[in-house]
């Protein structure tokens, strides 16, 4: 197996999506994998998020 020498650089939106997936997989495993609507809601959550965003 080849190991990449350089990891990809993620932008803020990609980091938010990855973080939401990681968080929800641990906190609500019965609802994981998530629907796209559920993922958007997780990313747009207003509590415990800085900055607050609004993704479609």
N, C-alpha and C positions, 0 to 999 in steps of 0.2 A: 504494500500500500504506500502510495506517495504521500508525503506530508508536505502541505503547502508551506512555503517559506515566508510568504507574506499573507497575513489575514486581510480580508476585505475591510475597508473603512465604511462604517454604516453612518447614514445621516440620521437626524433627530427622529424622523418619522419611523424609520426602520428600527431604531433602538426602542421606541415606544411600543411598537407592535411586538417585538421580541420579548420585551419586559412584560407586557400584558399576557402573552402566551405562557411565559414561565410562571408568573404569579398565579394565574387562574388554573394552571395544571396542578399546582400544589394546594390552593385554597378551595377549589371547587372541582375535584376530579370527576365527579359524576356528570358534569356538564362539559367535559373535555373529551375529544376535540370539540372546539367551539365552531359555531356558525359564523359567517361573516358579519351578521348583525350583532352577534354577541361579542365578537372581537372589536367591532367599531365602538360598541357601548363601553367595553373595558378600556379602550384607548381614550375615550372622551369623558371618562369618569371625572367628576369634579373634586372629589375628596381624595386627599393624600396624593395629589398629582401637582407637579410644578415643572413646567408651566402647564396650565389648563389649555387643552387644545380642542378643536372641533374638526374631526376627520369625517368625510362622507362615507 
